[in-house]
């Protein structure tokens, strides 16, 4: 099957790197300026798959993306974890003292805030995409401006890296979902799943659902709540679970379909975190 993968950002972005890792080095990608555009591209059939960042080990969950997956009935076919190395890059011949502005995605700027703490002559400017910022500097031959991006972006767009690994916390990793609309999974026998449910608004209802997961020998690895917009003070829960035996998960699904409100499986896939 020929894959055409929607990514947030352009070639050289972290999303591009994940698409290459999951599919193939020469995978065809469709660059999208936003996650909503990425989803639109997928549901219109312009892309067969999509790569979407879902959480970062420093900045936490990208909460709106949970709603995008749920509202558009997307299927999680796999996950990938990518170690994030942020690098400061400029036009060849430029130096740190020459830089007046640095462009990058807000999350990248946040991750590198400490590096710029004593560099008051540099203004940090939010951009749509890390690699996109690098490309605009190269295309416009823009002096006095740097970009924060992965080293692949510097290689693709001909920029010099003048500072490597400038993220404050060196152990910095982002988790990505691989999405589709056809229910396909990369795993012959899944050992991880993402589910969504609503719990009754009464004492002990959430605990009862979590107890079912525990009794069925599921290991809860993440729980994320999201308000139900139409009903104030009511929440939906997005939960990741791992399991040794798929039959345990099948048993849990049958019970949770009865106990929980609006129970839904968002995807069953291979656990990629050790």
C-alpha positions as protocol buffer text, in pm:
chain_id: "A"
residue {
  index: 1
  type: UNK
  ca { x: 0 y: 0 z: 0 }
}
residue {
  index: 2
  type: UNK
  ca { x: 128 y: 347 z: -90 }
}
residue {
  index: 3
  type: UNK
  ca { x: 116 y: 575 z: 213 }
}
residue {
  index: 4
  type: UNK
  ca { x: 64 y: 949 z: 192 }
}
residue {
  index: 5
  type: UNK
  ca { x: 114 y: 1092 z: 540 }
}
residue {
  index: 6
  type: UNK
  ca { x: -12 y: 1425 z: 672 }
}
residue {
  index: 7
  type: UNK
  ca { x: 231 y: 1590 z: 916 }
}
residue {
  index: 8
  type: UNK
  ca { x: 218 y: 1908 z: 1121 }
}
residue {
  index: 9
  type: UNK
  ca { x: 503 y: 2114 z: 979 }
}
residue {
  index: 10
  type: UNK
  ca { x: 726 y: 2053 z: 679 }
}
residue {
  index: 11
  type: UNK
  ca { x: 1015 y: 1829 z: 581 }
}
residue {
  index: 12
  type: UNK
  ca { x: 1282 y: 1844 z: 849 }
}
residue {
  index: 13
  type: UNK
  ca { x: 1028 y: 1874 z: 1132 }
}
residue {
  index: 14
  type: UNK
  ca { x: 1002 y: 1623 z: 1415 }
}
residue {
  index: 15
  type: UNK
  ca { x: 671 y: 1501 z: 1268 }
}
residue {
  index: 16
  type: UNK
  ca { x: 856 y: 1428 z: 941 }
}
residue {
  index: 17
  type: UNK
  ca { x: 1118 y: 1229 z: 1133 }
}
residue {
  index: 18
  type: UNK
  ca { x: 848 y: 1017 z: 1298 }
}
residue {
  index: 19
  type: UNK
  ca { x: 675 y: 955 z: 962 }
}
residue {
  index: 20
  type: UNK
  ca { x: 1007 y: 830 z: 823 }
}
residue {
  index: 21
  type: UNK
  ca { x: 1061 y: 607 z: 1125 }
}
residue {
  index: 22
  type: UNK
  ca { x: 711 y: 455 z: 1114 }
}
residue {
  index: 23
  type: UNK
  ca { x: 672 y: 412 z: 738 }
}
residue {
  index: 24
  type: UNK
  ca { x: 994 y: 457 z: 535 }
}
residue {
  index: 25
  type: UNK
  ca { x: 1275 y: 706 z: 481 }
}
residue {
  index: 26
  type: UNK
  ca { x: 1127 y: 815 z: 147 }
}
residue {
  index: 27
  type: UNK
  ca { x: 763 y: 831 z: 266 }
}
residue {
  index: 28
  type: UNK
  ca { x: 549 y: 1090 z: 87 }
}
residue {
  index: 29
  type: UNK
  ca { x: 434 y: 1360 z: 330 }
}
residue {
  index: 30
  type: UNK
  ca { x: 177 y: 1638 z: 312 }
}
residue {
  index: 31
  type: UNK
  ca { x: 284 y: 1948 z: 506 }
}
residue {
  index: 32
  type: UNK
  ca { x: 10 y: 2102 z: 725 }
}
residue {
  index: 33
  type: UNK
  ca { x: 26 y: 2431 z: 914 }
}
residue {
  index: 34
  type: UNK
  ca { x: -192 y: 2313 z: 1202 }
}
residue {
  index: 35
  type: UNK
  ca { x: -328 y: 1998 z: 1363 }
}
residue {
  index: 36
  type: UNK
  ca { x: -678 y: 2088 z: 1243 }
}
residue {
  index: 37
  type: UNK
  ca { x: -550 y: 2110 z: 885 }
}
residue {
  index: 38
  type: UNK
  ca { x: -378 y: 1774 z: 936 }
}
residue {
  index: 39
  type: UNK
  ca { x: -707 y: 1618 z: 1049 }
}
residue {
  index: 40
  type: UNK
  ca { x: -898 y: 1774 z: 760 }
}
residue {
  index: 41
  type: UNK
  ca { x: -646 y: 1631 z: 517 }
}
residue {
  index: 42
  type: UNK
  ca { x: -695 y: 1285 z: 664 }
}
residue {
  index: 43
  type: UNK
  ca { x: -1075 y: 1280 z: 677 }
}
residue {
  index: 44
  type: UNK
  ca { x: -1103 y: 1418 z: 321 }
}
residue {
  index: 45
  type: UNK
  ca { x: -894 y: 1125 z: 199 }
}
residue {
  index: 46
  type: UNK
  ca { x: -608 y: 1343 z: 78 }
}
residue {
  index: 47
  type: UNK
  ca { x: -381 y: 1146 z: 315 }
}
residue {
  index: 48
  type: UNK
  ca { x: -389 y: 778 z: 410 }
}
residue {
  index: 49
  type: UNK
  ca { x: -233 y: 838 z: 753 }
}
residue {
  index: 50
  type: UNK
  ca { x: -126 y: 1122 z: 981 }
}
residue {
  index: 51
  type: UNK
  ca { x: 136 y: 1185 z: 1248 }
}
residue {
  index: 52
  type: UNK
  ca { x: 22 y: 1387 z: 1551 }
}
residue {
  index: 53
  type: UNK
  ca { x: 218 y: 1484 z: 1862 }
}
residue {
  index: 54
  type: UNK
  ca { x: 14 y: 1404 z: 2172 }
}
residue {
  index: 55
  type: UNK
  ca { x: 241 y: 1474 z: 2471 }
}
residue {
  index: 56
  type: UNK
  ca { x: 586 y: 1592 z: 2570 }
}
residue {
  index: 57
  type: UNK
  ca { x: 784 y: 1479 z: 2872 }
}
residue {
  index: 58
  type: UNK
  ca { x: 843 y: 1843 z: 2972 }
}
residue {
  index: 59
  type: UNK
  ca { x: 539 y: 2039 z: 2853 }
}
residue {
  index: 60
  type: UNK
  ca { x: 280 y: 1765 z: 2914 }
}
residue {
  index: 61
  type: UNK
  ca { x: -25 y: 1670 z: 2708 }
}
residue {
  index: 62
  type: UNK
  ca { x: -139 y: 1854 z: 2397 }
}
residue {
  index: 63
  type: UNK
  ca { x: -497 y: 1847 z: 2521 }
}
residue {
  index: 64
  type: UNK
  ca { x: -678 y: 1983 z: 2210 }
}
residue {
  index: 65
  type: UNK
  ca { x: -541 y: 1690 z: 2009 }
}
residue {
  index: 66
  type: UNK
  ca { x: -737 y: 1443 z: 2221 }
}
residue {
  index: 67
  type: UNK
  ca { x: -1055 y: 1625 z: 2122 }
}
residue {
  index: 68
  type: UNK
  ca { x: -955 y: 1621 z: 1754 }
}
residue {
  index: 69
  type: UNK
  ca { x: -901 y: 1244 z: 1761 }
}
residue {
  index: 70
  type: UNK
  ca { x: -1228 y: 1184 z: 1943 }
}
residue {
  index: 71
  type: UNK
  ca { x: -1452 y: 1429 z: 1754 }
}
residue {
  index: 72
  type: UNK
  ca { x: -1339 y: 1312 z: 1411 }
}
residue {
  index: 73
  type: UNK
  ca { x: -1348 y: 940 z: 1498 }
}
residue {
  index: 74
  type: UNK
  ca { x: -983 y: 885 z: 1411 }
}
residue {
  index: 75
  type: UNK
  ca { x: -810 y: 555 z: 1479 }
}
residue {
  index: 76
  type: UNK
  ca { x: -473 y: 528 z: 1652 }
}
residue {
  index: 77
  type: UNK
  ca { x: -276 y: 271 z: 1454 }
}
residue {
  index: 78
  type: UNK
  ca { x: 51 y: 312 z: 1640 }
}
residue {
  index: 79
  type: UNK
  ca { x: 270 y: 528 z: 1859 }
}
residue {
  index: 80
  type: UNK
  ca { x: 628 y: 647 z: 1853 }
}
residue {
  index: 81
  type: UNK
  ca { x: 851 y: 821 z: 2108 }
}
residue {
  index: 82
  type: UNK
  ca { x: 1113 y: 1061 z: 1975 }
}
residue {
  index: 83
  type: UNK
  ca { x: 1399 y: 1208 z: 2176 }
}
residue {
  index: 84
  type: UNK
  ca { x: 1391 y: 1582 z: 2110 }
}
residue {
  index: 85
  type: UNK
  ca { x: 1718 y: 1764 z: 2053 }
}
residue {
  index: 86
  type: UNK
  ca { x: 1668 y: 2137 z: 2001 }
}
residue {
  index: 87
  type: UNK
  ca { x: 1941 y: 2325 z: 1815 }
}
residue {
  index: 88
  type: UNK
  ca { x: 2002 y: 2692 z: 1735 }
}
residue {
  index: 89
  type: UNK
  ca { x: 2074 y: 2740 z: 1364 }
}
residue {
  index: 90
  type: UNK
  ca { x: 2156 y: 3040 z: 1147 }
}
residue {
  index: 91
  type: UNK
  ca { x: 2275 y: 3131 z: 799 }
}
residue {
  index: 92
  type: UNK
  ca { x: 2636 y: 3026 z: 733 }
}
residue {
  index: 93
  type: UNK
  ca { x: 2878 y: 3288 z: 865 }
}
residue {
  index: 94
  type: UNK
  ca { x: 2643 y: 3420 z: 1134 }
}
residue {
  index: 95
  type: UNK
  ca { x: 2735 y: 3400 z: 1504 }
}
residue {
  index: 96
  type: UNK
  ca { x: 2546 y: 3418 z: 1833 }
}
residue {
  index: 97
  type: UNK
  ca { x: 2640 y: 3785 z: 1880 }
}
residue {
  index: 98
  type: UNK
  ca { x: 2478 y: 3867 z: 1544 }
}
residue {
  index: 99
  type: UNK
  ca { x: 2138 y: 3724 z: 1635 }
}
residue {
  index: 100
  type: UNK
  ca { x: 1857 y: 3962 z: 1730 }
}
residue {
  index: 101
  type: UNK
  ca { x: 1558 y: 3726 z: 1696 }
}
residue {
  index: 102
  type: UNK
  ca { x: 1505 y: 3351 z: 1725 }
}
residue {
  index: 103
  type: UNK
  ca { x: 1199 y: 3191 z: 1566 }
}
residue {
  index: 104
  type: UNK
  ca { x: 1042 y: 2857 z: 1656 }
}
residue {
  index: 105
  type: UNK
  ca { x: 731 y: 2673 z: 1767 }
}
residue {
  index: 106
  type: UNK
  ca { x: 604 y: 2788 z: 2111 }
}
residue {
  index: 107
  type: UNK
  ca { x: 679 y: 2448 z: 2267 }
}
residue {
  index: 108
  type: UNK
  ca { x: 1039 y: 2456 z: 2139 }
}
residue {
  index: 109
  type: UNK
  ca { x: 1084 y: 2809 z: 2277 }
}
residue {
  index: 110
  type: UNK
  ca { x: 950 y: 2693 z: 2613 }
}
residue {
  index: 111
  type: UNK
  ca { x: 1186 y: 2397 z: 2618 }
}
residue {
  index: 112
  type: UNK
  ca { x: 1486 y: 2625 z: 2552 }
}
residue {
  index: 113
  type: UNK
  ca { x: 1392 y: 2922 z: 2771 }
}
residue {
  index: 114
  type: UNK
  ca { x: 1683 y: 2877 z: 3011 }
}
residue {
  index: 115
  type: UNK
  ca { x: 1942 y: 2895 z: 2730 }
}
residue {
  index: 116
  type: UNK
  ca { x: 1830 y: 3249 z: 2640 }
}
residue {
  index: 117
  type: UNK
  ca { x: 1797 y: 3373 z: 2999 }
}
residue {
  index: 118
  type: UNK
  ca { x: 2124 y: 3570 z: 2990 }
}
residue {
  index: 119
  type: UNK
  ca { x: 2095 y: 3668 z: 2620 }
}
residue {
  index: 120
  type: UNK
  ca { x: 1880 y: 3977 z: 2656 }
}
residue {
  index: 121
  type: UNK
  ca { x: 1966 y: 4104 z: 2306 }
}
residue {
  index: 122
  type: UNK
  ca { x: 1771 y: 3814 z: 2154 }
}
residue {
  index: 123
  type: UNK
  ca { x: 1392 y: 3832 z: 2114 }
}
residue {
  index: 124
  type: UNK
  ca { x: 1205 y: 3499 z: 2102 }
}
residue {
  index: 125
  type: UNK
  ca { x: 932 y: 3490 z: 1836 }
}
residue {
  index: 126
  type: UNK
  ca { x: 664 y: 3221 z: 1811 }
}
residue {
  index: 127
  type: UNK
  ca { x: 628 y: 3044 z: 1478 }
}
residue {
  index: 128
  type: UNK
  ca { x: 402 y: 2769 z: 1339 }
}
residue {
  index: 129
  type: UNK
  ca { x: 678 y: 2513 z: 1299 }
}
residue {
  index: 130
  type: UNK
  ca { x: 1041 y: 2451 z: 1393 }
}
residue {
  index: 131
  type: UNK
  ca { x: 1154 y: 2340 z: 1046 }
}
residue {
  index: 132
  type: UNK
  ca { x: 934 y: 2604 z: 883 }
}
residue {
  index: 133
  type: UNK
  ca { x: 1123 y: 2876 z: 1069 }
}
residue {
  index: 134
  type: UNK
  ca { x: 1453 y: 2732 z: 945 }
}
residue {
  index: 135
  type: UNK
  ca { x: 1326 y: 2721 z: 586 }
}
residue {
  index: 136
  type: UNK
  ca { x: 1209 y: 3084 z: 589 }
}
residue {
  index: 137
  type: UNK
  ca { x: 1548 y: 3199 z: 715 }
}
residue {
  index: 138
  type: UNK
  ca { x: 1721 y: 3007 z: 436 }
}
residue {
  index: 139
  type: UNK
  ca { x: 1476 y: 3109 z: 162 }
}
residue {
  index: 140
  type: UNK
  ca { x: 1491 y: 3475 z: 258 }
}
residue {
  index: 141
  type: UNK
  ca { x: 1865 y: 3479 z: 333 }
}
residue {
  index: 142
  type: UNK
  ca { x: 1768 y: 3643 z: 663 }
}
residue {
  index: 143
  type: UNK
  ca { x: 2062 y: 3765 z: 867 }
}
residue {
  index: 144
  type: UNK
  ca { x: 2032 y: 3840 z: 1237 }
}
residue {
  index: 145
  type: UNK
  ca { x: 1764 y: 3571 z: 1281 }
}
residue {
  index: 146
  type: UNK
  ca { x: 1803 y: 3219 z: 1415 }
}
residue {
  index: 147
  type: UNK
  ca { x: 1573 y: 2919 z: 1436 }
}
residue {
  index: 148
  type: UNK
  ca { x: 1534 y: 2643 z: 1692 }
}
residue {
  index: 149
  type: UNK
  ca { x: 1481 y: 2308 z: 1523 }
}
residue {
  index: 150
  type: UNK
  ca { x: 1613 y: 1956 z: 1481 }
}
residue {
  index: 151
  type: UNK
  ca { x: 1950 y: 1904 z: 1315 }
}
residue {
  index: 152
  type: UNK
  ca { x: 1776 y: 1750 z: 1012 }
}
residue {
  index: 153
  type: UNK
  ca { x: 1622 y: 2089 z: 933 }
}
residue {
  index: 154
  type: UNK
  ca { x: 1968 y: 2250 z: 932 }
}
residue {
  index: 155
  type: UNK
  ca { x: 2091 y: 1983 z: 691 }
}
residue {
  index: 156
  type: UNK
  ca { x: 1794 y: 2016 z: 455 }
}
residue {
  index: 157
  type: UNK
  ca { x: 1791 y: 2397 z: 444 }
}
residue {
  index: 158
  type: UNK
  ca { x: 2165 y: 2463 z: 454 }
}
residue {
  index: 159
  type: UNK
  ca { x: 2193 y: 2635 z: 792 }
}
residue {
  index: 160
  type: UNK
  ca { x: 2477 y: 2619 z: 1044 }
}
residue {
  index: 161
  type: UNK
  ca { x: 2409 y: 2486 z: 1395 }
}
residue {
  index: 162
  type: UNK
  ca { x: 2580 y: 2725 z: 1637 }
}
residue {
  index: 163
  type: UNK
  ca { x: 2448 y: 2569 z: 1960 }
}
residue {
  index: 164
  type: UNK
  ca { x: 2346 y: 2204 z: 2007 }
}
residue {
  index: 165
  type: UNK
  ca { x: 2105 y: 2046 z: 2254 }
}
residue {
  index: 166
  type: UNK
  ca { x: 1993 y: 2377 z: 2401 }
}
residue {
  index: 167
  type: UNK
  ca { x: 1678 y: 2236 z: 2564 }
}
residue {
  index: 168
  type: UNK
  ca { x: 1683 y: 2293 z: 2940 }
}
residue {
  index: 169
  type: UNK
  ca { x: 1608 y: 1930 z: 3027 }
}
residue {
  index: 170
  type: UNK
  ca { x: 1824 y: 1702 z: 2818 }
}
residue {
  index: 171
  type: UNK
  ca { x: 1601 y: 1398 z: 2864 }
}
residue {
  index: 172
  type: UNK
  ca { x: 1327 y: 1547 z: 2650 }
}
residue {
  index: 173
  type: UNK
  ca { x: 1092 y: 1317 z: 2460 }
}
residue {
  index: 174
  type: UNK
  ca { x: 770 y: 1361 z: 2263 }
}
residue {
  index: 175
  type: UNK
  ca { x: 509 y: 1094 z: 2207 }
}
residue {
  index: 176
  type: UNK
  ca { x: 336 y: 1081 z: 1869 }
}
residue {
  index: 177
  type: UNK
  ca { x: 25 y: 899 z: 1749 }
}
residue {
  index: 178
  type: UNK
  ca { x: 2 y: 754 z: 1399 }
}
residue {
  index: 179
  type: UNK
  ca { x: -358 y: 798 z: 1285 }
}
residue {
  index: 180
  type: UNK
  ca { x: -592 y: 675 z: 1014 }
}
residue {
  index: 181
  type: UNK
  ca { x: -964 y: 650 z: 941 }
}
residue {
  index: 182
  type: UNK
  ca { x: -982 y: 284 z: 835 }
}
residue {
  index: 183
  type: UNK
  ca { x: -910 y: 106 z: 1165 }
}
residue {
  index: 184
  type: UNK
  ca { x: -578 y: -43 z: 1054 }
}
residue {
  index: 185
  type: UNK
  ca { x: -318 y: -121 z: 1324 }
}
residue {
  index: 186
  type: UNK
  ca { x: 52 y: -201 z: 1296 }
}
residue {
  index: 187
  type: UNK
  ca { x: 26 y: -473 z: 1561 }
}
residue {
  index: 188
  type: UNK
  ca { x: -81 y: -831 z: 1486 }
}
residue {
  index: 189
  type: UNK
  ca { x: -148 y: -874 z: 1858 }
}
residue {
  index: 190
  type: UNK
  ca { x: -184 y: -535 z: 2033 }
}
residue {
  index: 191
  type: UNK
  ca { x: -53 y: -492 z: 2386 }
}
residue {
  index: 192
  type: UNK
  ca { x: -158 y: -131 z: 2438 }
}
residue {
  index: 193
  type: UNK
  ca { x: -480 y: 64 z: 2385 }
}
residue {
  index: 194
  type: UNK
  ca { x: -623 y: 413 z: 2417 }
}
residue {
  index: 195
  type: UNK
  ca { x: -984 y: 439 z: 2531 }
}
residue {
  index: 196
  type: UNK
  ca { x: -1230 y: 714 z: 2613 }
}
residue {
  index: 197
  type: UNK
  ca { x: -1523 y: 703 z: 2855 }
}
residue {
  index: 198
  type: UNK
  ca { x: -1755 y: 920 z: 3057 }
}
residue {
  index: 199
  type: UNK
  ca { x: -1818 y: 834 z: 3420 }
}
residue {
  index: 200
  type: UNK
  ca { x: -2149 y: 885 z: 3598 }
}
residue {
  index: 201
  type: UNK
  ca { x: -2156 y: 1204 z: 3802 }
}
residue {
  index: 202
  type: UNK
  ca { x: -2185 y: 1028 z: 4136 }
}
residue {
  index: 203
  type: UNK
  ca { x: -1950 y: 918 z: 4412 }
}
residue {
  index: 204
  type: UNK
  ca { x: -1723 y: 627 z: 4325 }
}
residue {
  index: 205
  type: UNK
  ca { x: -1815 y: 599 z: 3955 }
}
residue {
  index: 206
  type: UNK
  ca { x: -1465 y: 677 z: 3827 }
}
residue {
  index: 207
  type: UNK
  ca { x: -1307 y: 449 z: 4088 }
}
residue {
  index: 208
  type: UNK
  ca { x: -1540 y: 167 z: 3981 }
}
residue {
  index: 209
  type: UNK
  ca { x: -1425 y: 195 z: 3618 }
}
residue {
  index: 210
  type: UNK
  ca { x: -1059 y: 202 z: 3720 }
}
residue {
  index: 211
  type: UNK
  ca { x: -1115 y: -100 z: 3945 }
}
residue {
  index: 212
  type: UNK
  ca { x: -1251 y: -296 z: 3648 }
}
residue {
  index: 213
  type: UNK
  ca { x: -931 y: -217 z: 3458 }
}
residue {
  index: 214
  type: UNK
  ca { x: -722 y: -332 z: 3751 }
}
residue {
  index: 215
  type: UNK
  ca { x: -927 y: -650 z: 3801 }
}
residue {
  index: 216
  type: UNK
  ca { x: -878 y: -732 z: 3431 }
}
residue {
  index: 217
  type: UNK
  ca { x: -502 y: -697 z: 3476 }
}
residue {
  index: 218
  type: UNK
  ca { x: -469 y: -382 z: 3268 }
}
residue {
  index: 219
  type: UNK
  ca { x: -187 y: -145 z: 3357 }
}
residue {
  index: 220
  type: UNK
  ca { x: -304 y: 216 z: 3342 }
}
residue {
  index: 221
  type: UNK
  ca { x: -18 y: 425 z: 3200 }
}
residue {
  index: 222
  type: UNK
  ca { x: -196 y: 758 z: 3147 }
}
residue {
  index: 223
  type: UNK
  ca { x: -523 y: 928 z: 3231 }
}
residue {
  index: 224
  type: UNK
  ca { x: -630 y: 1264 z: 3090 }
}
residue {
  index: 225
  type: UNK
  ca { x: -959 y: 1441 z: 3162 }
}
residue {
  index: 226
  type: UNK
  ca { x: -1134 y: 1677 z: 2924 }
}
residue {
  index: 227
  type: UNK
  ca { x: -1447 y: 1882 z: 3002 }
}
residue {
  index: 228
  type: UNK
  ca { x: -1764 y: 1794 z: 2813 }
}
residue {
  index: 229
  type: UNK
  ca { x: -1842 y: 2132 z: 2656 }
}
residue {
  index: 230
  type: UNK
  ca { x: -2218 y: 2081 z: 2635 }
}
residue {
  index: 231
  type: UNK
  ca { x: -2249 y: 1974 z: 3000 }
}
residue {
  index: 232
  type: UNK
  ca { x: -2073 y: 2197 z: 3258 }
}
residue {
  index: 233
  type: UNK
  ca { x: -1872 y: 2010 z: 3523 }
}
residue {
  index: 234
  type: UNK
  ca { x: -1893 y: 1680 z: 3339 }
}
residue {
  index: 235
  type: UNK
  ca { x: -1572 y: 1521 z: 3214 }
}
residue {
  index: 236
  type: UNK
  ca { x: -1463 y: 1261 z: 2965 }
}
residue {
  index: 237
  type: UNK
  ca { x: -1154 y: 1055 z: 3043 }
}
residue {
  index: 238
  type: UNK
  ca { x: -888 y: 944 z: 2797 }
}
residue {
  index: 239
  type: UNK
  ca { x: -693 y: 647 z: 2928 }
}
residue {
  index: 240
  type: UNK
  ca { x: -396 y: 446 z: 2800 }
}
residue {
  index: 241
  type: UNK
  ca { x: -359 y: 88 z: 2919 }
}
residue {
  index: 242
  type: UNK
  ca { x: -109 y: -189 z: 2854 }
}
residue {
  index: 243
  type: UNK
  ca { x: -171 y: -562 z: 2893 }
}
residue {
  index: 244
  type: UNK
  ca { x: 17 y: -889 z: 2861 }
}
residue {
  index: 245
  type: UNK
  ca { x: -277 y: -1085 z: 2720 }
}
residue {
  index: 246
  type: UNK
  ca { x: -520 y: -944 z: 2466 }
}
residue {
  index: 247
  type: UNK
  ca { x: -798 y: -1156 z: 2614 }
}
residue {
  index: 248
  type: UNK
  ca { x: -772 y: -946 z: 2934 }
}
residue {
  index: 249
  type: UNK
  ca { x: -840 y: -632 z: 2733 }
}
residue {
  index: 250
  type: UNK
  ca { x: -1131 y: -798 z: 2551 }
}
residue {
  index: 251
  type: UNK
  ca { x: -1285 y: -887 z: 2888 }
}
residue {
  index: 252
  type: UNK
  ca { x: -1237 y: -530 z: 3012 }
}
residue {
  index: 253
  type: UNK
  ca { x: -1403 y: -388 z: 2699 }
}
residue {
  index: 254
  type: UNK
  ca { x: -1716 y: -597 z: 2755 }
}
residue {
  index: 255
  type: UNK
  ca { x: -1745 y: -485 z: 3118 }
}
residue {
  index: 256
  type: UNK
  ca { x: -1669 y: -118 z: 3047 }
}
residue {
  index: 257
  type: UNK
  ca { x: -1927 y: -106 z: 2769 }
}
residue {
  index: 258
  type: UNK
  ca { x: -2183 y: -184 z: 3039 }
}
residue {
  index: 259
  type: UNK
  ca { x: -2043 y: 23 z: 3327 }
}
residue {
  index: 260
  type: UNK
  ca { x: -1910 y: 340 z: 3166 }
}
residue {
  index: 261
  type: UNK
  ca { x: -2094 y: 605 z: 2970 }
}
residue {
  index: 262
  type: UNK
  ca { x: -1999 y: 644 z: 2602 }
}
residue {
  index: 263
  type: UNK
  ca { x: -1713 y: 396 z: 2619 }
}
residue {
  index: 264
  type: UNK
  ca { x: -1501 y: 401 z: 2302 }
}
residue {
  index: 265
  type: UNK
  ca { x: -1175 y: 241 z: 2190 }
}
residue {
  index: 266
  type: UNK
  ca { x: -960 y: 501 z: 2013 }
}
residue {
  index: 267
  type: UNK
  ca { x: -695 y: 253 z: 1906 }
}
residue {
  index: 268
  type: UNK
  ca { x: -521 y: -76 z: 1978 }
}
residue {
  index: 269
  type: UNK
  ca { x: -152 y: -89 z: 1896 }
}
residue {
  index: 270
  type: UNK
  ca { x: 199 y: -193 z: 1995 }
}
residue {
  index: 271
  type: UNK
  ca { x: 351 y: -46 z: 2313 }
}
residue {
  index: 272
  type: UNK
  ca { x: 662 y: 142 z: 2203 }
}
residue {
  index: 273
  type: UNK
  ca { x: 779 y: 253 z: 2545 }
}
residue {
  index: 274
  type: UNK
  ca { x: 987 y: 2 z: 2737 }
}
